Amino acid sequence: MSKLSPIWDVIIIGGGAAGFFAAIRTAEQNPNLRVLILEKASQTLGKVLISGGGRCNVTHACFEPAKLISYYPRGGNELRGAFSRYQPKDTVEWFGERNVKLKTESDGRMFPITDDSNTIANCLRDAAKEAQVRVELGASVLGVEKTPQGGFKLEIMKEAQKVFIQTKKLMFATGGDRKSQSLIQKFGHTIMPQVPSLFTFNIKDKRIHDLAGVAVEDVTVKMDGLTARGPLLVTHWGMSGPAVLRLSAWGARILFDKNYASLLTVNWLGDYKLDSALEILQRNKDWHENARKKVSAHSAFSQIPIRLWKQLVYFIGEKNWADVSKAELQKLAQELTAGEYKIQGKGQFKDEFVTCGGVSLKEVDFKTMQSRIVDGLFFGGEVLDIDGITGGFNFQAAWTTGWLAGTAMS
């Protein structure tokens, strides 16, 4: 390991997506600058490697900034202008120029055609190396202070030794790291409290008991005045899938304040109203061929799998359609369009642990990602109070804020 120079032009703390993108952009725009990435872990780009089940969901095929911001529970307004300067189309081009082709899946998520996150990580590492960015692993930042000359002095721990280095410009791209947040607070910045975003709901209910793996394609879920729509997946511990994850993202702070105990209303029929569901149920009852058929034998709605249907009609028992009362039909329509389930805790969504919270967005200039409080101090990625729903949106925020910071620092 060659000795670390004590003087740098740009130091980026954090070797993740935003940190790498900022470093590469800075060095490519101005090859004369000495650029350093400090990463406390033993490898860089850890989140890139595990994202999308090891495939890396690079971005999302949404190329209209006005629509794109609707996928961010926090930070959408601030990203509006940022996305007009650097958006998913630019990300696709950036990787394409480096011989990494992306493909779009049916839900808009974009992955490398190799379906291997190493493709993305290696591309970023190679681009950084080519741009002569220095990457220092196992380097923990112990302290940061502003120098009288206007730059920054950093105290770092490397191989059990304390080292002091200086830089003209400094960027934090450290995600939800608590130590980094306390260093940022010392500069006078506000840190919005960190709470989990993107999580599954723990629900114990006989209607979904033993149905793990059952999915319904179009479901509307409501909770505390919030609504989300999309596929829903029943799990061993409750409910997951895009509809639930979206609701968890928008309701992150509400659910945290309620200790993850709330009432979830599920419309298994997407946008059906009670009356239209009742009408279809009545038609099933009136159809003479159904008279002697058990209600539980066939789902009256093609989108509801038979295993789920059987448990939703539990209260009717083993009756034939002809013997179902009007009150029972009414109750079933209610069950299908507005069933109530108690949320009793949260799970985690795969390995993609996302939090909301971080540096207050009011204190950052989104044209440059520079602090409005401290000159020469920059931020990018999840260190900011920005979070997107699942689908490549968090990475896009990292690429965009990294690119803007890199452009400004160069």
Buried (B, 14 or more C-beta within 10 A) or exposed (E): EEEBEEEBBBBBBBBBBBBBBBBBBBBBBBEEBBBBBBBBBEEBBBBBBBBBEEBBBBBBBBEEBEEBBEBBBBBBEBBBEBBEBBBBBBBBEBBEEEEBEBEEBEEBBBBBEBEBBBBBBEBBBEBBEEBEBBBBBBBBBEEBEBEEEEBBBBBBBBEEEEBEBBBBBBBBBBBBBEEBBEBBEEBEBBBBEBBBBBBBBBBEBEBBEEBEEBBBEBBBBBBBEBBBBBBBBBBEBBBBBBBBBBBBBBBBBBBBEEEBEBEBBBBBBBEBEBEEBBEBBBEBBEEEEBEEBBBBBEBBBEBBBEBBBBBBBEEBEEBBBBBBEEEBBBBBBBBBBBBEBBBBBBBEBBEBBBBBBBBBBEBBBBEEBBBEBBEBBBBBBBBBBBBBBBBBBBBBBBBBBBBBBBBBBB
